[in-house]
């Protein structure tokens, strides 16, 4: 019984790149209920968890967070929530299957192999076998390029795998190619400010800057900053880093 309570009420502690670095128990935040379209997000700075509102909240409106990745189809979200938190989500997004048509776009027989290979890619990624991750994710993505759009969540996961692999292999041009393809789907699935979208924009903006595309970098980093001011706040270390990078890009443009 105690183990079940801990499992349901603990949170994964993430670093600035949203990579899990540990698990913590935060009793106050664990009182918040779940929503697939939450009005708040959780952001860590070290071991400190901060709750941030991502849109205007009406008087007496309940504060909510998402217990799971909202960038997954309704059936998968509901299954995960029921298995881990023991409730069946009945929110509007789940009952109306909001966005599922986009998430599962393309012929099922074409995107199902992508879904089936994600666990293997996750394992390779955890083992930091970056060349294998790059080759397999790129091969799978190219194999369905004519039938499955980038907004399909399983293809989107592959693009993220390929992006991570190319960054770790210092293949900057390919990394930028994959990263750029993810931006519109991220905007679609995170319409409210969200840390994941801020980080993705920041990564792509850094690649654009490194490769000398200053105007594009200024635009992308500016979008990242607009999101991060909401999700992280002006005082967060990552926001300060992003602000510094944006100022660097602007200075280079002014001097050129």
C-alpha positions, -999 to +999 in steps of 0.1 A: +000+000+000+028+024+009+047+016-023+016+024-043+012+058-026+048+067-033+046+056-069+015+077-075+028+108-057+065+111-067+078+131-096+107+126-120+133+153-114+146+168-147+176+188-157+175+219-180+172+197-211+142+178-196+163+147-190+154+126-159+181+128-132+162+114-102+129+110-084+115+132-056+085+133-034+067+167-033+036+164-010+020+197-019+023+194-056+010+158-054-023+172-044-029+186-079-052+166-102-044+156-137-057+171-169-046+163-205-050+201-212-035+214-179-033+251-169+000+246-150+034+229-157+061+218-133+097+231-138+128+221-119+157+242-109+181+218-093+160+199-068+135+227-064+101+221-081+083+252-093+046+253-104+040+277-133+007+288-148+007+286-186-025+305-192-049+328-174-067+310-146-103+319-136-112+326-100-119+292-082-106+273-112-088+241-102-050+241-108-041+210-129-010+194-143-005+165-167+007+132-152+017+119-185+030+131-219+002+149-236+019+143-270+004+107-271-029+095-285-059+094-261-059+056-258-023+054-248-027+083-223-057+067-207-039+033-205-008+048-188-029+068-164-050+038-154-020+015-150+001+040-130-024+062-112-055+039-112-081+062-127-097+064-161-093+099-176-126+114-187-114+148-198-126+165-230-094+156-248-098+120-240-135+116-245-135+136-277-102+121-289-089+156-295-059+157-319-059+119-324-065+123-361-033+143-364-013+121-340-022+090-359-022+105-394-011+084-423-019+047-431-017+026-400+003-001-418+030+025-425+033+041-391+028+009-370+065-003-376+076+031-363+056+026-331+069-010-327+106+001-330+104+030-304+112+007-274+144-005-292+154+030-300+148+041-264+171+013-253+198+022-277+195+058-267+199+049-230+230+030-239+243+060-259+247+039-291+243+070-311+253+057-345+228+029-343+201+053-331+209+076-361+209+048-387+178+031-375+157+062-369+167+077-402+160+045-421+126+041-405+117+078-411+128+077-448+109+045-454+075+062-447+084+097-459+058+096-487+028+085-466+033+095-430+034+133-422+058+147-395+028+154-372+023+117-367+035+112-331+055+081-339+074+097-368+079+127-345+095+105-319+118+091-346+128+127-356+136+134-320+158+103-318+176+113-350+181+148-337+196+136-304+219+111-322+231+137-348+239+162-320+259+136-301+277+126-333+284+163-342+265+160-374+251+195-372+235+200-406+215+167-403+206+176-367+192+209-379+173+192-407+156+168-383+150+195-356+134+219-380+109+192-390+097+189-354+088+225-348+054+227-364+042+194-348+054+207-314+034+239-319+004+218-328+005+195-298+016+222-273-007+251-281-002+265-246+033+274-234+051+241-225+087+234-213+092+208-240+084+232-268+107+259-253+136+234-251+130+222-287+130+257-300+161+265-281+180+235-294+171+243-330+179+279-325+214+270-312+220+248-342+209+276-366+233+300-348+262+276-349+257+270-386+256+308-393+219+312-400+216+343-379+182+356-390+166+322-385+183+318-352+171+351-339+135+342-349+136+307-334+154+317-302+130+346-298+101+322-300+118+300-274+123+330-251+086+339-253+076+304-243+103+301-216+094+333-199+060+317-191+071+281-184+103+288-165+102+325-155+127+353-160+148+342-130+154+306-141+190+297-151+179+283-184+160+315-193+191+335-185+211+312-207+186+316-236+185+354-231+223+356-233+223+335-265+196+357-281+216+388-272+247+372-288+229+365-320+215+400-322+250+415-316+265+394-344+237+405-367+243+442-358+281+439-364+278+421-398 
